[in-house]
Amino acid sequence: MLRLIHRSLFVQLGFALSLMATMALFGIVTSVIIAEQLRGAATAINHAGTLRFSTYAASTTALRPEVEDIELHRRDLETALRRFERHYRSEALLRLVPNDVSHPARRSYDEIGRMWDAEMRPTILGFSTVHPDGAAYRDLRVVVDDFVDRVDRMVLQLEQRAESFVQVLRVVQAACLFMMVLVMFITVRFLRRQVMRPLRELLGGAEEVRQGVFTRQIAHTGRDELGQLGAAFNRMTRDLSRLYNDLEGRVREKTRALEYSNRSLELMYRSLSHLHDGSLNRATYTDTLREMEALLGFGHGSLCLLDQGGLKGFQLADSGPIGDSSGPLCDRQTCAGCTGDAGEGPRLKAGPGGQQVLSVPLFDGGELHALLQMTVPEGTRLEPWQVQLVEAIGRHLGVAIASQRRAIQGRRLALLEERATIARELHDSLAQALSYLKIQVSRLRAALRGSTRNDEVEAALQDLHHGLNDAYGQLRELLTTFRIGRGGEGFGHALEETVAGVAARGSLEVALENGLADGELGINEEIHVLQIVREALCNVLRHARASHAWVRLGWTSEGILLSIRDDGIGIRPGAREKPNHYGLTIMRERARQLHGTIDIESVADGGTRVELRFRPVPAPVPQPAEAARWAV
C-alpha cells in the first residue's frame, strides 16, 4: 500500500483528499452524536430544576397551617408528589442522566430517587392527616433543604455533563479543523514540491527543447506520474540530442564532402590549367605539387620521370624546400630507392622522418611514365577521397608527361629525318665528287707511270691521294654522325648502339655503365654526348692499341660525368693531333657547347682517360606550335 502511495501522485492526492474528507466526516459525525446526546438537555435541566420547585411545593402544601378539607389536602399533596415524580422520571432527564452507575450524576440521580422514596414521600404524605407542629416543621425543613441540596448538586452535575459534551464537541471540531488545515498545508506543500516544481521544470525543459537545447535534464525522476514523465523527458532529450548530434554529424559530413568536392574540383581545375595552358617544365610540375599540398593537407611531394622499363629515373619536380629536415623522398638525380615502388596502383610506405609516403604510379595507355609521391604528415588519417583525387591528378600528369614525351620524340624524329636528309645530300654530292677525284688521281698516276718521274709531281700526287682518302674517310665519319639513329628506344638504347657500333669495327671490348634515364638530357645534350663517346672510342680503336674500354655515364655532386677509359698505350708526351684530323678539337667544341669541361689524360697504370663534366640545363618542353633549334 505504501509502495503504491509513493508511486502514484494521483493516489497521494486522493489520500490527502480522503484524509480531509475523513476529518470533516469525523467532525460531522461527532457533532451529530453530541447533538443527539444533548438533545433535550435544556429540558432535562429544566426538569431537574423543577424538582426543587416540586419539592418546595410539596413541602409547602404539607405544612399548610389550616386545612379545612383533609381529603382535598391529601389530593393536593399527591398532586405535588406526582408532579415531582413526573419531572424526576421525565424522558429528557433520563436521556441526560448517564447510564454508567459510577458516574457522579447517575449516583446523585439514584440517590435522589432513593431518598425521595424512603424519606421525602412518606414524610410529606404523613402530614396529610396530622397537623404539623413546630418541631415537625423544623424537621421537614431540614430534610427538604438536604434534599434540595442533593437536587442542586445533581443539576450542577447534569449541567457539567452537558458542558462536557459541548467541550468535547469543541475539542473535536478544533482537532478536525486543525487536522484539515494541517492536511491542506501538507497538500499545498506537496503540490508545490511534487507537482508545481516538476511542472515548471518540465515547462522550462520543453521551452529549451523548442529552442534547440537538448542538455536540460529534469531533476524530478521519482516513481510518481510526474517523475515518470520527467524520466521520459530526460530519455527524450537524450534521444533528441543523440539524433541531432547524428544529424549534425551527417550535415558536417555532407558539408565536408561538399568541401572536399569543391577542393577536388578546384585542384583539378588548377592542375589542368597548369598542365594544359602553359609550357610543361619543372616549375609547372612544382606548382601542381604545391597546389596538391595546399588543398590536400599533405607534406611535400616529388615527381620522378621513369624510363620505359621503369628501372631508371630522374626527379622531374620536388616541392620540398631546400634543406628540409625530412629529406628528399628519393635521390634528386637518379630517383634511387623510388623506382622499385612503381607498381600497378597507389601504395602507402614508410618515408623519411617517420612520415608516411603515398606513392602513385603514372600510366598512360598502359605504359608507365612517372612516379608521384606525396608525404602524409604523422598522425594524419589518409582518406579514400584523397587517394582517389591524387590518382585522378596522377592520370592527368601521366597524360601530360606522355604527351610531352611524344612531342619530344616527334621533334627528335624530325631532327633525325633532317640529319638523314643532309647525310643523303652529302653522299650524293660531296661523296660522289670525292670519289670522282680519287678516280681521276688514280688515272693520273697510271698515265704518269710510264713517263719520266718527277719527284715533286710524285709527292704532290701522293699528298693528293692521301688528302682525298682522309677527306673521304672524314666524310664517311660525318655521314655516320648524321645517321646516328634513335628510333623509339630512347637515349640509353642509342648509347648502346653507338658503343656496339664502334666496338664491332675492331677487336675492342667495351663495357658500358649508364646511370641516366631517358629524357634526363635535352636533345642537344644527348647528341653531343653520343658524338663525344663515339669520337673517343674511335680514337681508342685507331690509336690506343687497347683491348678493353670502359664507358661510364652518371651523376656526381657537381653534375653529370662522362668517363671513357681504355687500357692502351696512352698519349705520348708532346704528341699533337695529326694534320687534317680534328677529333679532339670537335670534342672540346662540343664540351664548350654543353657549358662543360673535358679532360684528356694518360692513366698511370696505362691507357687514356677522357672525362666530360657538365650540368644539364632544363629546357621547356617543345609545344606543337613552337619552333626549335637543334644541334648538328
C-alpha positions as CSV (number, residue, x, y, z in Angstrom):
1,M,0.0,0.0,0.0
2,L,2.8,2.4,1.0
3,R,4.6,1.5,-2.2
4,L,1.5,2.3,-4.2
5,I,1.2,5.6,-2.4
6,H,4.8,6.5,-3.2
7,R,4.5,5.5,-6.8
8,S,1.3,7.3,-7.7
9,L,0.8,11.1,-7.5
10,F,-3.0,10.5,-8.0
11,V,-3.1,8.1,-5.1
12,Q,-1.2,10.6,-2.9
13,L,-3.6,13.5,-3.8
14,G,-6.5,11.1,-3.3
15,F,-5.2,10.1,0.1
16,A,-4.8,13.7,1.1
17,L,-8.4,14.5,0.0
18,S,-9.7,11.3,1.7
19,L,-7.9,12.3,4.9
20,M,-9.5,15.8,4.8
21,A,-12.9,14.2,4.0
22,T,-12.4,11.8,6.9
23,M,-11.6,14.6,9.2
24,A,-14.7,16.5,8.1
25,L,-16.8,13.4,8.3
26,F,-15.5,12.7,11.8
27,G,-16.3,16.2,12.9
28,I,-19.8,15.9,11.5
29,V,-20.4,12.5,13.0
30,T,-19.1,13.7,16.3
31,S,-21.3,16.8,16.1
32,V,-24.3,14.7,15.3
33,I,-23.6,12.3,18.1
34,I,-23.0,15.0,20.6
35,A,-26.0,16.9,19.4
36,E,-28.0,13.7,19.8
37,Q,-26.6,13.4,23.3
38,L,-27.5,17.0,24.1
39,R,-31.0,16.8,22.5
40,G,-33.4,17.7,25.3
41,A,-30.6,18.7,27.7
42,A,-32.1,22.0,28.3
43,T,-35.5,20.4,29.0
44,A,-33.8,17.8,31.2
45,I,-32.0,20.6,33.2
46,N,-35.3,22.4,33.4
47,H,-36.9,19.3,34.7
48,A,-34.1,18.9,37.2
49,G,-34.5,22.4,38.3
50,T,-38.3,21.8,38.5
51,L,-37.5,19.1,41.0
52,R,-36.5,21.8,43.5
53,F,-39.7,23.7,42.8
54,S,-41.7,20.5,43.2
55,T,-40.0,19.6,46.4
56,Y,-40.7,23.1,47.9
57,A,-44.2,23.0,46.5
58,A,-44.9,19.6,48.1
59,S,-43.3,20.6,51.4
60,T,-45.3,23.9,51.4
61,T,-48.5,22.1,50.7
62,A,-47.7,19.6,53.5
63,L,-47.1,22.4,56.0
64,R,-50.1,24.4,55.2
65,P,-51.3,25.8,58.5
66,E,-55.0,25.5,58.2
67,V,-56.6,22.6,56.4
68,E,-60.3,22.6,56.0
69,D,-60.7,19.6,53.9
70,I,-58.3,16.8,54.7
71,E,-59.2,14.8,51.6
72,L,-58.6,17.8,49.4
73,H,-55.4,18.4,51.2
74,R,-54.4,14.9,50.6
75,R,-55.2,15.1,46.9
76,D,-53.1,18.3,46.7
77,L,-50.2,16.5,48.3
78,E,-50.4,13.6,46.0
79,T,-50.6,16.0,43.1
80,A,-47.5,17.8,44.2
81,L,-45.8,14.4,44.7
82,R,-46.8,13.2,41.3
83,R,-45.5,16.4,39.8
84,F,-42.1,15.8,41.4
85,E,-42.1,12.2,40.3
86,R,-43.2,13.2,36.7
87,H,-40.3,15.6,36.4
88,Y,-37.9,13.1,38.1
89,R,-38.8,10.3,35.6
90,S,-39.1,12.6,32.6
91,E,-37.7,11.2,29.3
92,A,-35.5,14.3,28.8
93,L,-33.9,13.9,32.3
94,L,-33.4,10.2,31.9
95,R,-31.6,10.8,28.5
96,L,-29.3,13.4,30.1
97,V,-28.5,11.2,33.1
98,P,-25.7,8.8,32.1
99,N,-26.3,5.0,32.3
100,D,-23.0,4.5,34.0
101,V,-23.8,3.8,37.6
102,S,-20.3,5.0,38.6
103,H,-20.9,8.5,37.1
104,P,-21.5,11.1,39.8
105,A,-24.6,12.4,38.1
106,R,-26.0,8.9,37.9
107,R,-25.2,8.3,41.6
108,S,-26.8,11.7,42.5
109,Y,-29.9,10.8,40.4
110,D,-30.2,7.4,42.0
111,E,-29.6,8.8,45.5
112,I,-32.3,11.4,45.0
113,G,-34.7,8.7,43.9
114,R,-34.0,6.5,46.9
115,M,-34.1,9.5,49.3
116,W,-37.4,10.5,47.7
117,D,-38.9,7.1,48.1
118,A,-37.5,6.5,51.5
119,E,-37.8,9.8,53.2
120,M,-39.4,12.6,51.3
121,R,-42.5,11.0,50.0
122,P,-43.5,9.2,53.3
123,T,-42.7,12.3,55.3
124,I,-44.8,14.6,53.1
125,L,-47.7,12.1,53.0
126,G,-47.6,11.9,56.7
127,F,-48.6,15.5,57.0
128,S,-51.8,14.8,55.1
129,T,-53.5,13.6,58.3
130,V,-51.5,15.2,61.0
131,H,-51.2,18.9,61.5
132,P,-47.5,19.7,61.8
133,D,-46.2,21.3,64.9
134,G,-43.1,23.4,65.3
135,A,-40.7,20.5,65.7
136,A,-42.1,18.6,62.7
137,Y,-41.9,21.8,60.7
138,R,-38.2,22.2,61.5
139,D,-37.5,18.5,60.8
140,L,-39.2,18.7,57.4
141,R,-37.4,21.9,56.6
142,V,-34.1,20.2,57.4
143,V,-34.9,17.2,55.2
144,V,-36.2,19.3,52.4
145,D,-33.1,21.5,52.5
146,D,-30.9,18.5,52.4
147,F,-32.9,17.0,49.6
148,V,-32.9,20.2,47.6
149,D,-29.1,20.4,48.1
150,R,-28.8,17.0,46.6
151,V,-31.1,18.1,43.7
152,D,-29.0,21.2,43.2
153,R,-25.8,19.0,43.1
154,M,-27.4,16.7,40.5
155,V,-28.5,19.7,38.4
156,L,-25.0,21.0,38.6
157,Q,-23.6,17.7,37.6
158,L,-26.0,17.5,34.7
159,E,-25.1,20.9,33.6
160,Q,-21.4,19.9,33.8
161,R,-22.2,16.8,31.8
162,A,-23.9,18.9,29.2
163,E,-21.0,21.3,29.2
164,S,-18.6,18.4,28.9
165,F,-20.4,17.3,25.7
166,V,-20.1,20.8,24.4
167,Q,-16.4,20.9,25.3
168,V,-15.8,17.5,23.6
169,L,-17.6,18.9,20.6
170,R,-15.3,22.0,20.7
171,V,-12.2,19.8,21.0
172,V,-13.3,17.5,18.2
173,Q,-14.2,20.4,16.0
174,A,-10.9,22.2,16.7
175,A,-9.0,19.0,16.2
176,C,-10.7,18.3,12.9
177,L,-10.2,21.8,11.8
178,F,-6.5,21.7,12.8
179,M,-6.1,18.3,11.1
180,M,-7.8,19.7,8.0
181,V,-5.6,22.8,7.9
182,L,-2.5,20.6,8.5
183,V,-3.5,18.2,5.7
184,M,-4.3,21.2,3.5
185,F,-0.9,22.8,4.3
186,I,0.9,19.5,3.7
187,T,-1.1,19.0,0.5
188,V,-0.3,22.5,-0.7
189,R,3.4,21.9,0.1
190,F,3.2,18.6,-1.6
191,L,1.6,20.1,-4.7
192,R,4.2,22.8,-4.7
193,R,7.1,20.4,-4.4
194,Q,5.8,17.3,-6.2
195,V,3.5,19.0,-8.8
196,M,4.2,22.7,-9.4
197,R,8.0,22.5,-9.3
198,P,8.3,19.5,-11.6
199,L,5.7,21.1,-13.9
200,R,7.7,24.3,-14.0
201,E,10.8,22.3,-14.7
202,L,9.1,20.4,-17.4
203,L,7.8,23.6,-19.0
204,G,11.3,25.1,-18.8
205,G,12.8,22.0,-20.4
206,A,10.1,22.0,-23.1
207,E,11.0,25.6,-23.9
208,E,14.7,24.8,-24.1
209,V,13.9,21.9,-26.4
210,R,11.8,24.2,-28.5
211,Q,14.9,26.5,-28.7
212,G,17.1,23.5,-29.7
213,V,18.9,23.0,-26.4
214,F,18.9,19.3,-25.5
215,T,21.2,19.3,-22.5
216,R,18.4,20.0,-20.0
217,Q,17.8,17.1,-17.5
218,I,14.8,17.0,-15.2
219,A,15.8,16.5,-11.6
220,H,12.4,15.1,-10.5
221,T,12.5,11.5,-11.7
222,G,10.7,9.7,-8.9
223,R,8.2,6.9,-9.1
224,D,5.1,9.1,-9.4
225,E,3.5,10.1,-12.7
226,L,5.4,13.4,-13.0
227,G,8.6,11.6,-12.0
228,Q,8.0,9.1,-14.8
229,L,7.2,12.0,-17.1
230,G,10.5,13.6,-16.1
231,A,12.4,10.4,-16.7
232,A,10.7,10.1,-20.1
233,F,11.5,13.7,-20.8
234,N,15.2,13.0,-20.0
235,R,15.2,10.0,-22.2
236,M,13.6,12.1,-24.9
237,T,16.2,14.9,-24.6
238,R,19.0,12.3,-24.7
239,D,17.5,10.7,-27.8
240,L,16.9,14.1,-29.4
241,S,20.4,15.1,-28.5
242,R,21.8,11.9,-30.0
243,L,19.6,12.3,-33.0
244,Y,20.6,16.0,-33.5
245,N,24.2,15.1,-33.0
246,D,23.9,12.4,-35.5
247,L,22.1,14.8,-37.9
248,E,24.8,17.5,-37.2
249,G,27.4,14.9,-37.8
250,R,25.8,14.0,-41.1
251,V,25.5,17.6,-42.0
252,R,29.1,18.1,-41.2
253,E,30.0,15.0,-43.1
254,K,28.0,16.2,-46.1
255,T,29.5,19.7,-45.8
256,R,32.9,18.2,-45.6
257,A,32.1,16.0,-48.6
258,L,31.0,19.1,-50.5
259,E,34.1,21.0,-49.3
260,Y,36.2,18.1,-50.5
261,S,34.4,18.0,-53.8
262,N,34.9,21.8,-54.2
263,R,38.5,21.4,-53.2
264,S,38.9,18.5,-55.6
265,L,37.3,20.4,-58.5
266,E,39.4,23.4,-57.7
267,L,42.6,21.3,-57.6
268,M,41.6,19.5,-60.8
269,Y,40.9,22.8,-62.5
270,R,44.2,24.4,-61.3
271,S,46.1,21.3,-62.2
272,L,44.6,21.1,-65.7
273,S,45.3,24.8,-66.1
274,H,48.9,24.3,-65.2
275,L,49.3,21.2,-67.4
276,H,47.4,22.4,-70.5
277,D,47.5,26.2,-70.6
278,G,51.2,26.8,-70.2
279,S,54.6,25.3,-71.1
280,L,55.4,22.0,-69.3
281,N,58.6,22.4,-67.3
282,R,59.9,21.8,-63.8
283,A,58.2,25.0,-62.5
284,T,54.8,23.8,-63.9
285,Y,55.0,20.4,-62.2
286,T,56.3,22.0,-59.0
287,D,53.3,24.4,-58.9
288,T,51.0,21.4,-59.4
289,L,52.6,19.6,-56.5
290,R,52.3,22.6,-54.2
291,E,48.6,23.0,-55.2
292,M,48.1,19.4,-54.1
293,E,49.9,20.0,-50.8
294,A,47.8,23.1,-50.0
295,L,44.4,21.6,-50.8
296,L,45.0,18.0,-49.6
297,G,46.9,18.9,-46.4
298,F,49.9,16.8,-47.4
299,G,53.6,17.4,-47.0
300,H,56.0,18.0,-49.8
301,G,55.9,15.8,-52.9
302,S,58.1,14.7,-55.8
303,L,57.6,13.6,-59.4
304,C,60.1,11.1,-60.8
305,L,60.3,10.5,-64.5
306,L,61.0,6.9,-65.4
307,D,62.3,5.2,-68.4
308,Q,60.4,2.6,-70.4
309,G,61.5,-0.2,-68.2
310,G,60.7,1.7,-65.0
311,L,64.2,0.8,-63.6
312,K,65.8,4.2,-64.0
313,G,64.5,7.7,-63.5
314,F,65.3,11.2,-62.5
315,Q,63.5,13.8,-60.4
316,L,61.3,16.0,-62.6
317,A,60.0,18.2,-59.8
318,D,60.1,18.4,-56.0
319,S,58.1,20.8,-53.9
320,G,60.1,20.4,-50.7
321,P,62.2,23.4,-49.5
322,I,66.0,23.2,-49.8
323,G,67.4,21.9,-46.5
324,D,64.2,20.3,-45.5
325,S,64.9,18.2,-42.3
326,S,62.7,15.4,-43.5
327,G,65.0,15.0,-46.5
328,P,64.0,14.3,-50.2
329,L,61.7,11.4,-50.9
330,C,64.4,9.9,-53.2
331,D,67.6,10.8,-54.9
332,R,67.2,14.1,-56.7
333,Q,69.3,13.0,-59.7
334,T,68.6,9.2,-60.1
335,C,65.5,8.7,-58.1
336,A,67.4,5.8,-56.4
337,G,65.2,4.0,-54.0
338,C,61.9,5.0,-55.7
339,T,61.9,3.1,-59.0
340,G,61.0,-0.1,-57.2
341,D,57.7,1.5,-55.9
342,A,56.2,1.8,-59.4
343,G,53.6,-0.9,-59.1
344,E,50.2,-1.2,-60.5
345,G,48.4,1.1,-58.1
346,P,48.9,3.5,-55.2
347,R,50.6,2.3,-52.1
348,L,51.5,3.7,-48.7
349,K,55.0,3.2,-47.4
350,A,57.3,4.5,-44.7
351,G,59.1,7.6,-45.6
352,P,61.9,9.8,-44.1
353,G,61.5,11.3,-40.6
354,G,58.8,8.8,-39.6
355,Q,56.4,10.1,-42.1
356,Q,54.3,8.0,-44.5
357,V,54.6,8.4,-48.2
358,L,51.8,7.9,-50.7
359,S,53.3,6.5,-53.9
360,V,51.2,6.7,-57.1
361,P,52.5,5.4,-60.5
362,L,51.5,7.5,-63.5
363,F,50.3,5.5,-66.5
364,D,49.1,6.4,-70.0
365,G,47.9,3.9,-72.5
366,G,49.1,1.1,-70.2
367,E,52.7,2.4,-70.2
368,L,54.4,3.6,-67.0
369,H,55.9,7.1,-67.4
370,A,56.5,8.5,-63.9
371,L,56.0,8.1,-60.2
372,L,54.2,10.6,-58.0
373,Q,55.0,10.7,-54.3
374,M,53.4,12.7,-51.5
375,T,54.3,12.7,-47.8
376,V,51.5,12.3,-45.3
377,P,52.1,14.1,-42.0
378,E,52.4,12.0,-39.0
379,G,49.1,11.4,-37.2
380,T,47.1,12.3,-40.4
381,R,44.5,9.7,-41.4
382,L,44.6,9.2,-45.2
383,E,41.0,9.4,-46.6
384,P,39.9,7.4,-49.6
385,W,38.8,10.6,-51.4
386,Q,42.4,11.9,-51.1
387,V,43.8,8.8,-52.7
388,Q,41.2,9.0,-55.5
389,L,42.0,12.6,-56.1
390,V,45.7,12.0,-56.2
391,E,45.1,9.2,-58.7
392,A,42.9,11.4,-60.8
393,I,45.5,14.1,-60.9
394,G,48.1,11.5,-61.5
395,R,46.3,10.3,-64.6
396,H,46.3,13.9,-66.0
397,L,50.0,14.1,-65.1
398,G,50.6,10.8,-66.9
399,V,48.8,12.1,-69.9
400,A,50.8,15.3,-69.8
401,I,54.1,13.5,-69.4
402,A,53.2,11.1,-72.2
403,S,52.2,14.0,-74.5
404,Q,55.5,15.7,-73.6
405,R,57.5,12.6,-74.4
406,R,55.6,12.2,-77.7
407,A,56.2,15.8,-78.6
408,I,59.9,15.4,-77.8
409,Q,60.1,12.2,-79.7
410,G,58.4,13.8,-82.7
411,R,60.9,16.6,-82.7
412,R,63.7,14.1,-82.4
413,L,62.4,12.1,-85.3
414,A,62.0,15.2,-87.3
415,L,65.6,16.1,-86.5
416,L,66.9,12.7,-87.3
417,E,65.0,12.8,-90.6
418,E,66.6,16.2,-91.3
419,R,70.0,14.8,-90.5
420,A,69.4,11.8,-92.6
421,T,68.4,14.0,-95.5
422,I,71.6,16.1,-95.0
423,A,73.6,12.8,-95.0
424,R,72.0,11.7,-98.2
425,E,72.7,15.0,-99.9
426,L,76.3,14.9,-98.8
427,H,76.6,11.4,-100.0
428,D,75.0,12.2,-103.3
429,S,77.1,15.4,-103.9
430,L,80.3,15.6,-101.9
431,A,81.0,11.9,-101.6
432,Q,80.5,11.4,-105.4
433,A,82.8,14.3,-106.1
434,L,85.5,12.9,-103.8
435,S,85.1,9.5,-105.5
436,Y,85.4,11.1,-108.9
437,L,88.6,13.0,-107.7
438,K,90.0,9.7,-106.4
439,I,89.4,8.1,-109.7
440,Q,91.0,10.9,-111.6
441,V,94.0,10.9,-109.3
442,S,94.4,7.2,-109.9
443,R,94.1,7.7,-113.7
444,L,96.7,10.5,-113.5
445,R,99.1,8.3,-111.6
446,A,98.6,5.5,-114.1
447,A,99.2,7.9,-117.0
448,L,102.5,9.1,-115.5
449,R,103.7,5.7,-114.5
450,G,105.4,5.1,-117.9
451,S,106.9,8.6,-118.3
452,T,109.8,10.2,-116.6
453,R,109.1,10.5,-112.9
454,N,109.3,13.9,-111.3
455,D,109.8,13.7,-107.6
456,E,107.8,16.8,-107.0
457,V,104.9,15.6,-109.1
458,E,105.1,12.2,-107.4
459,A,105.0,13.9,-103.9
460,A,102.1,16.1,-105.0
461,L,100.2,13.1,-106.3
462,Q,100.9,11.2,-103.1
463,D,99.7,14.1,-101.0
464,L,96.7,14.5,-103.1
465,H,95.9,10.8,-102.8
466,H,96.3,10.8,-99.0
467,G,94.2,14.1,-98.8
468,L,91.4,12.6,-100.8
469,N,91.4,9.4,-98.7
470,D,91.4,11.4,-95.5
471,A,88.6,13.7,-96.8
472,Y,86.7,10.6,-97.9
473,G,87.2,9.0,-94.5
474,Q,86.1,12.1,-92.7
475,L,83.1,12.4,-94.9
476,R,82.2,8.8,-94.1
477,E,82.6,9.6,-90.4
478,L,80.4,12.7,-90.9
479,L,77.8,10.7,-92.7
480,T,77.8,8.2,-89.8
481,T,77.4,11.0,-87.4
482,F,74.4,12.4,-89.2
483,R,72.9,8.9,-89.4
484,I,73.0,8.2,-85.7
485,G,69.6,6.7,-85.1
486,R,67.4,6.9,-82.0
487,G,64.2,5.3,-83.1
488,G,61.8,4.9,-80.3
489,E,64.0,3.2,-77.8
490,G,65.4,6.3,-76.1
491,F,68.9,7.7,-75.3
492,G,70.1,4.6,-73.4
493,H,69.4,2.4,-76.5
494,A,71.1,4.9,-78.8
495,L,74.2,5.0,-76.5
496,E,74.3,1.2,-76.5
497,E,74.1,1.1,-80.3
498,T,76.8,3.8,-80.6
499,V,79.2,1.8,-78.3
500,A,78.3,-1.5,-80.0
501,G,78.8,0.0,-83.5
502,V,82.3,1.3,-82.7
503,A,83.3,-1.9,-80.9
504,A,82.1,-4.0,-83.9
505,R,84.7,-2.3,-86.2
506,G,87.6,-3.8,-84.3
507,S,88.6,-6.2,-81.6
508,L,87.8,-3.7,-78.8
509,E,85.7,-4.9,-75.9
510,V,83.7,-2.0,-74.4
511,A,81.9,-2.1,-71.0
512,L,79.1,0.4,-70.8
513,E,77.6,1.7,-67.5
514,N,74.8,4.2,-68.0
515,G,73.3,5.8,-64.9
516,L,71.0,8.3,-66.7
517,A,67.3,7.8,-67.5
518,D,65.8,8.6,-70.8
519,G,64.6,12.2,-71.0
520,E,67.1,13.4,-68.4
521,L,69.1,15.2,-71.1
522,G,67.9,17.5,-73.7
523,I,68.2,16.6,-77.4
524,N,71.2,18.8,-78.0
525,E,72.9,17.4,-74.9
526,E,72.2,13.8,-75.9
527,I,73.6,14.3,-79.4
528,H,76.8,16.0,-78.0
529,V,77.3,13.1,-75.5
530,L,76.8,10.5,-78.2
531,Q,79.3,12.2,-80.5
532,I,81.9,12.6,-77.8
533,V,81.5,8.9,-76.9
534,R,81.8,7.9,-80.5
535,E,84.7,10.1,-81.2
536,A,86.6,9.0,-78.1
537,L,86.0,5.3,-78.8
538,C,87.1,5.8,-82.4
539,N,90.3,7.3,-81.2
540,V,90.8,4.3,-78.9
541,L,90.2,2.0,-81.8
542,R,92.6,3.8,-84.1
543,H,95.5,4.9,-81.9
544,A,95.4,3.3,-78.4
545,R,96.1,-0.3,-79.3
546,A,93.7,-1.2,-76.5
547,S,91.8,-4.4,-75.9
548,H,89.3,-3.0,-73.4
549,A,87.5,0.2,-72.9
550,W,85.1,1.4,-70.2
551,V,82.3,4.0,-70.7
552,R,80.6,5.3,-67.6
553,L,77.9,8.0,-67.6
554,G,76.1,9.2,-64.4
555,W,75.6,11.9,-61.8
556,T,78.1,13.3,-59.4
557,S,77.8,16.1,-56.8
558,E,79.0,18.5,-59.5
559,G,76.7,17.4,-62.3
560,I,76.9,14.7,-65.0
561,L,80.2,12.9,-65.5
562,L,81.1,11.0,-68.8
563,S,84.2,8.9,-68.4
564,I,85.8,6.9,-71.3
565,R,88.9,4.9,-70.3
566,D,91.0,2.3,-72.1
567,D,93.9,0.0,-71.4
568,G,96.0,1.1,-74.4
569,I,99.4,2.8,-74.7
570,G,98.2,6.2,-73.6
571,I,99.2,9.6,-75.0
572,R,102.9,10.2,-75.7
573,P,104.2,13.4,-74.1
574,G,104.2,16.3,-76.5
575,A,102.1,14.4,-79.1
576,R,99.9,16.5,-81.3
577,E,96.9,15.8,-83.4
578,K,97.8,14.9,-87.0
579,P,97.2,17.4,-89.7
580,N,93.8,17.2,-91.2
581,H,92.5,15.4,-88.0
582,Y,90.1,17.5,-85.9
583,G,88.6,14.8,-83.5
584,L,89.9,16.3,-80.2
585,T,89.1,19.8,-81.4
586,I,85.5,18.7,-82.2
587,M,85.2,17.0,-78.7
588,R,86.3,20.2,-77.0
589,E,83.9,22.3,-79.0
590,R,81.0,20.0,-78.1
591,A,82.1,20.2,-74.4
592,R,82.0,24.0,-74.7
593,Q,78.5,23.9,-76.2
594,L,77.5,21.8,-73.2
595,H,78.9,24.5,-70.9
596,G,81.2,21.8,-69.5
597,T,84.8,20.8,-69.4
598,I,86.6,17.9,-71.0
599,D,89.9,16.4,-69.8
600,I,92.1,14.0,-71.8
601,E,95.0,12.4,-69.9
602,S,97.0,9.3,-69.6
603,V,96.4,6.9,-66.7
604,A,99.3,6.0,-64.5
605,D,98.8,2.2,-64.9
606,G,98.4,2.6,-68.7
607,G,95.7,3.8,-71.1
608,T,93.9,7.1,-71.7
609,R,91.0,8.7,-69.8
610,V,88.6,11.2,-71.3
611,E,86.3,12.9,-68.7
612,L,83.5,15.2,-69.7
613,R,81.8,17.2,-66.9
614,F,78.7,19.3,-67.4
615,R,75.4,20.2,-65.7
616,P,72.3,19.8,-67.9
617,V,70.1,22.8,-68.3
618,P,66.3,22.1,-68.0
619,A,64.5,23.4,-71.0
620,P,60.8,24.0,-71.6
621,V,59.0,21.2,-73.4
622,P,58.5,22.0,-77.1
623,Q,54.9,22.9,-77.8
624,P,53.2,21.9,-81.0
625,A,53.4,25.4,-82.5
626,E,56.8,26.2,-81.2
627,A,59.9,26.2,-83.5
628,A,63.1,24.6,-82.1
629,R,66.8,24.8,-82.9
630,W,68.7,21.6,-82.8
631,A,72.4,20.8,-82.7
632,V,74.0,19.1,-85.7
